[in-house]
């Protein structure tokens, strides 16, 4: 008789719960993982708190930044919600989440929780994390392998460094149709140069394809139509302009010298001279295990003779593609090069500012300037 009485009371409470007005919270469904006794207990418990479930869960008057750490339990989340004034009744939150199976779906991440949420609203909101964005900072002038090495070190999100390189080298299928500016990219040409160096925030589930897409899209957005039109005025395709910018990026230490250095290289191209740019030889030589660098310094006379289409001491004109990923400032310098009659430049060893160059018109002047550093 006691058991029958208890069951009767439970079902009466359940009937009262089901009788809540249409604007209220109805106790229907529930997690299929619940056993019969636990389901009946939670049904009766929540029925007794039906009114509380329709009221604001906490006392916060303004939006609150709230974080759920990976592996955190519903009990811990409830305690933290209470500490943040987002919840006054942790037990009610826990039991509501348990009944609907939401206790196992609370998402690790960062939230901005509005005030005045009810427990049902709050619980559902905490299953939909925006996620902890990860910040990635790619500095200007890196080649793709250096970017991949950075990814190898920081191991962000789900970004596989090898997959990143495979996409960049076009060894892995990657749809380029969303990027019309790459439509004229020759077969076999990598995405080097178009991986726009910037600080990016990516979600925790981002993969290599997501990152490459973000970098290409940023390039498309930041390199304006006016800049692209200016490349045409210089007689350059977009690929050629980015290739030249990548060389300028590696040559110029001072930002203010980039337009002048770009102008020097354009003068040499117009005169059918070789560019004779050290960074192109460094790119051709590749990684130097003994020096642990992709950019060998100093270069030997033998290095300058390496047989590679990227060696601009041996082959006239621009190399087949970019040797690094240039900054927006350098891309702008190629779009608006400084006009001059200079054809040569060398590091100014007597300058007060480190990294500055001295420019000259004739080869004799160039040799004299170079000898000052010996």
Secondary structure, DSSP 8 states (H G I E B T S, - for coil): -HHHHHHHHHHHHHHHHHTS-TTS-------TT--HHHHHHHHHHHHHTTTGGGSBSS---S-EEEEE-TT--HHHHHHHHHHTTS-S-HHHHHHHHHHTT-TTT---EEEEE-TT-BHHHHHHHTTS-----EEEE--TT--HHHHHHHHHHH--TT--HHHHHHHHTT-S----TT-GGGTT--TT--STT-S---EEEE-TT--HHHHHHHHHHHHHHHS-HHHHHHHHHTT--HHHHHHHHHHHHHH-SSGGGHHHHHHHHHHHHHTT-----HHHHHHHH--BTTTTBSS-SS--TTGGG---TT-TTTS-S--SS-SS---HHHHHHHHT----S--EEEE-TT-SSTT-EEEESSHHHHHHHHHTT-
